[in-house]
Amino acid sequence: MKKEIPTIVITDVPDLWSYFQYFLLALYILEKNKRIKLKFQTDLAFTLSRILPCQKPCLIATYGMKKFTSKVGYNLRGFISVNGRIKNFCIDIADTPYLFDVDDLNNVDCYFKMQCPKELKKEGFMLTDSVCIPYESHQIYADGNRTVISDIDEYASKIKPLMVGFRRLALMNSYKELKKGFDNYKQSQIEHKTQKAMCYFGNAQGPLPNKNITILDVNSESDLMGYYTEMQHPNEKRKIIADILNKLGADYDARIISDGNADSKASKKANLVIPIEKFCQHISKFQYNINISGYRKSIPNRFVESFIVGTAIFTDKLSLKWYKPFGKEVVETEEMGYKKNDSIDWEKVKNDIINLPQIKKQDVLEEFNSKWAPEPLGNYILETLLNTFN
């Protein structure tokens, strides 16, 4: 008897399309490899984005329709069907590791979390040694509150780590456009790396703290910084790191685009801005791209945008995980995040940067191709979904 090929059906893609494109490309490749049948039952805007060519009139029509038909949200939804049996899943792309969609937690069989905590402790997610944020719902209800998920450990078996893709692969969502965008990034590799380390950050300060909180919104950086006065924002650590690099010489490149607050209209240093289409090529000049955990200690796109061109990551200690452990492609130093700046051993961090081991581009590329490229990503998604039937 011939074994049935699983069918994956995507039913809901929120308006944050670019966050999902890497996962869509992985599913398209599964389909090309005849591992799955891929179908869509989505709104009109997303349907148009898959079937229309990437030309100006089509873009105007598609994005105009998006305003009317696409839903605001964080979760892609779908189901897998095998031999008449169905299992539901979602992909949560929110940058906040302690927020989940409560309805999906209850209704799906597999909940992929892009920013997945290393541990799902019942008490909550630790932003610092003393600040613990309870797990709560994405949804804000009429009274301004979110539902506290006090039993997160009961959902642990269905919550699966995923990864963070590129900022954007394409303006449209067909296989052709997504593959072309991926190949463009991949072709940014420079044969011989000429410099040691770089950093590229947006702001030197976090958002202005909200001092007039009636109901704390844990998804608001302004609320967090206004409520928890014992914390200092990661952006301030990024500025310190940039200052360290600027003093280390020509083998290092540090860029902070604005000295202002993250929510201010402070002028950008236009000469430091790297267009998205040239970013991977810039990264490729360096052995290491430096990361400081961002909002809510999230892992950013710069990880995969570095790996694809053979550049490793040097980062503060991570509180989140991807679906496979990091190897040679990531080097960790001190915990930073939201800690007080004066509690960090900056001299050790500086020495860790200076003493970063020489790394071969090929070693990083091997890690990327075996773990984080679209094909192994698709295999992981499929195998994880098939395991829900066991």
Secondary structure, DSSP 8 states (H G I E B T S, - for coil): ------EEEEEE--S-HHHHHHHHHHHHHHHHTTS-EEEE---HHHHHHHHS-S-HHHHHHHHHHHHHH----SEEEEEEEETTEEEEEEEE--S-TTEE-HHHHHH-SEEEESSEES---TT-EESSSS-EE--EEEEE-TTS-EEE-TTGGGGTTTEEE-----S-S-SS-SHHHHHHHHHHHHTT--SS--EEEEEEEEESS-----S--SS--TT-HHHHHHH-TT---HHHHHHHHHHHHHTS-TTEEEEEEESS-TTS-----GGG---HHHHHHHHTTEEEEEE---GGG---THHHHHHTTT-EEEES--SEE-SS---TTEEE-S--TTS-GGGS-HHHHHHHHHT-----HHHHHHHIIIIISHHHHHHHHHHHHHHTT-
